[in-house]
Amino acid sequence: MGVHRSTIMRQDRMDFEKANAENRINKGKERVRRDARMIAKLQAGSLPYTPVVMSWLSRKLHKKSSDVTLDDVKTLLA
């Protein structure tokens, strides 16, 4: 007879939790690098920014990208 399904599911869940813990560390580091890249692009350019930068700005400011103003960008950089 084989292994009971609940045992396999428990092992899979433990593997998922281990992978999530490792990914959490890597994703945190990537967020820091992305923030640094986006701030550098904000300082180098002016509105309208590229779609990638506008998407990042809208997530940081909790606004639609069409509602982002230059004053919002200045307060974020300050």
C-alpha positions in Angstrom: 0.0 0.0 0.0 1.1 3.6 -0.6 1.4 6.6 1.6 -1.9 8.2 2.7 -2.9 11.3 0.8 -3.0 13.5 3.9 0.6 12.7 4.6 1.6 13.7 1.1 -0.4 16.9 1.4 1.2 17.8 4.7 4.7 17.3 3.2 3.7 19.4 0.2 2.4 22.2 2.5 5.7 22.1 4.5 7.7 22.4 1.2 5.5 25.4 0.2 6.1 27.1 3.5 9.8 26.6 3.2 9.8 28.0 -0.4 7.7 31.0 0.7 10.1 31.8 3.5 13.0 31.8 1.1 11.1 33.8 -1.5 10.1 36.4 1.1 13.8 37.2 1.7 14.5 37.5 -2.0 11.4 39.5 -2.8 12.3 42.0 0.0 15.7 42.5 -1.5 14.2 43.0 -5.0 11.8 45.6 -3.6 14.7 47.6 -2.2 16.5 47.4 -5.6 13.4 48.3 -7.5 12.7 51.3 -5.3 16.2 52.6 -5.8 15.9 52.2 -9.6 12.5 54.0 -9.7 13.7 56.9 -7.5 16.7 57.3 -9.8 14.4 57.5 -12.8 12.2 60.0 -11.0 15.1 62.2 -10.3 16.4 62.0 -13.8 13.2 62.7 -15.7 9.9 64.6 -15.5 6.3 63.9 -16.1 5.1 62.0 -18.1 7.2 59.1 -17.0 7.4 55.6 -18.6 4.5 53.3 -17.8 6.7 51.2 -15.5 7.5 54.2 -13.4 3.9 55.4 -13.4 2.7 52.0 -12.3 5.2 52.0 -9.4 4.2 55.6 -8.5 0.5 54.7 -8.4 1.2 51.8 -6.1 3.4 53.9 -3.8 1.0 56.9 -3.7 -2.3 54.8 -3.7 -3.6 56.8 -6.6 -4.4 56.2 -10.2 -1.5 57.0 -12.5 -3.5 59.6 -14.3 -4.0 61.4 -10.9 -0.3 61.6 -10.1 1.0 65.2 -10.1 4.4 66.7 -9.9 3.7 67.7 -6.3 3.1 64.1 -5.4 6.4 63.1 -6.9 8.2 65.8 -5.1 6.7 64.8 -1.7 7.7 61.2 -2.4 11.3 62.2 -3.2 11.6 64.4 -0.1 
